[in-house]
Structures are given as C-alpha cells and as structure tokens.
Amino acid sequence: MKQRLSILLSVIVLFGCVYVSKADQYGSNVQDNGFQGKVKIGMTQEQVVEQWGEPDKIIKKQKKDYDEIWIYIPHWKFKNYLYFKNGVLIRGDPNPEDLV
C-alpha cells in the first residue's frame, strides 16, 4: 500500500512539474487582458494568429469595408472583434492598438 501511494505521489509531482503556465511560456509579455502579444492595424491574419492564436469564432461577411470578423473571448466579461479586409487587419473593437 505504501509503495502504491509513493508511486501515485511521484506521478502527481512529475505531472505538476510538466505543467507550464501561460505566463511562464510567454514571459512577462502576457497581459492582463489574456493576449500574449501585440496586434496592430495592417497585420496579416497569419501575423495575428502568431500573436493571439486562433480566434474563438470567425464570421465571414461581405461588407463594404471588411470581409471577415475574428472574435476573441479572453475573459467571460468581454469580447474583442478584429475586422479584416483581404486578409489584413483594418480595425478592432476595442482598438487592438489600445490593448498593447
């Protein structure tokens, strides 16, 4: 019984050491809003994915000034909308440059 308990504790400790938090993974650049990097107007969709990861939702809509909306939900309290035209970030709500 003691041997099983020590094995179980060893496994728990081992997995506890493997976990890497977002703050550890990205260093001090992790911001309170949950985004790991900086996003600026004029970035391509690929650059946005490199900084913020995949969006929680994508809406494809052919409008005069945009053709895609990416929605990020970093906290349950708010959403961040990024508007793209031809694969380039043209604006955000809130403004992505205010989040950096």
C-alpha positions as CSV (number, residue, x, y, z in Angstrom):
1,M,0.0,0.0,0.0
2,K,2.8,2.4,0.9
3,Q,4.5,1.6,-2.4
4,R,1.4,2.4,-4.4
5,L,1.0,5.7,-2.5
6,S,4.6,6.7,-3.2
7,I,4.2,5.9,-6.9
8,L,1.0,7.9,-7.1
9,L,2.6,10.8,-5.3
10,S,5.6,10.6,-7.7
11,V,3.3,10.7,-10.7
12,I,1.4,13.7,-9.4
13,V,4.7,15.5,-8.7
14,L,6.0,14.6,-12.1
15,F,2.9,15.9,-13.9
16,G,2.9,19.0,-11.7
17,C,6.4,19.9,-12.9
18,V,5.5,19.4,-16.6
19,Y,2.7,22.0,-16.5
20,V,3.8,25.3,-17.9
21,S,1.5,28.3,-17.3
22,K,0.9,30.9,-20.0
23,A,2.9,33.4,-18.0
24,D,5.9,31.1,-17.9
25,Q,5.6,30.2,-21.6
26,Y,5.4,33.7,-22.8
27,G,7.3,35.5,-20.1
28,S,6.4,38.9,-18.8
29,N,4.7,39.9,-22.1
30,V,1.5,38.2,-21.0
31,Q,-1.0,41.0,-20.4
32,D,-4.0,41.2,-18.0
33,N,-6.4,41.0,-20.9
34,G,-5.3,37.4,-21.8
35,F,-3.5,38.2,-25.0
36,Q,0.1,37.0,-25.4
37,G,1.4,39.5,-27.9
38,K,0.8,42.7,-29.8
39,V,-1.6,43.2,-32.6
40,K,-1.6,46.3,-34.8
41,I,-3.6,47.6,-37.7
42,G,-2.1,46.4,-41.0
43,M,-1.1,43.0,-39.8
44,T,-2.0,39.9,-41.8
45,Q,-4.2,37.2,-40.5
46,E,-1.1,35.0,-40.1
47,Q,0.7,37.6,-38.0
48,V,-2.4,38.0,-35.8
49,V,-2.5,34.2,-35.3
50,E,1.2,34.2,-34.3
51,Q,0.4,36.9,-31.6
52,W,-3.0,36.0,-30.3
53,G,-3.6,32.4,-31.5
54,E,-6.6,31.1,-33.4
55,P,-9.8,33.2,-32.8
56,D,-12.7,31.7,-30.9
57,K,-15.1,32.5,-33.8
58,I,-14.8,33.7,-37.4
59,I,-17.6,35.4,-39.2
60,K,-17.3,35.7,-43.0
61,K,-19.4,38.7,-44.2
62,Q,-19.0,40.6,-47.4
63,K,-19.4,44.2,-46.4
64,K,-18.1,47.4,-48.0
65,D,-15.2,47.8,-45.6
66,Y,-14.5,44.3,-44.3
67,D,-14.9,40.6,-45.3
68,E,-14.1,38.8,-42.0
69,I,-14.6,39.4,-38.3
70,W,-12.5,37.4,-35.9
71,I,-13.8,37.2,-32.3
72,Y,-11.5,36.6,-29.3
73,I,-13.0,35.9,-25.9
74,P,-10.2,36.2,-23.5
75,H,-12.5,36.6,-20.4
76,W,-16.1,35.9,-20.0
77,K,-16.7,39.6,-19.4
78,F,-15.9,40.9,-22.9
79,K,-15.1,40.0,-26.5
80,N,-12.6,41.5,-28.9
81,Y,-13.5,41.9,-32.5
82,L,-10.9,42.2,-35.3
83,Y,-12.1,43.2,-38.7
84,F,-10.1,42.1,-41.8
85,K,-10.3,43.1,-45.5
86,N,-8.4,40.9,-47.9
87,G,-6.6,39.2,-45.1
88,V,-5.3,42.4,-43.5
89,L,-6.4,43.8,-40.1
90,I,-8.2,47.1,-40.7
91,R,-9.8,47.8,-37.3
92,G,-10.8,46.3,-34.0
93,D,-13.4,46.8,-31.3
94,P,-11.8,47.7,-28.9
95,N,-9.0,49.1,-30.9
96,P,-6.2,46.5,-30.8
97,E,-3.5,49.1,-30.5
98,D,-5.1,50.2,-27.2
99,L,-4.5,46.7,-25.9
100,V,-0.7,46.7,-26.3
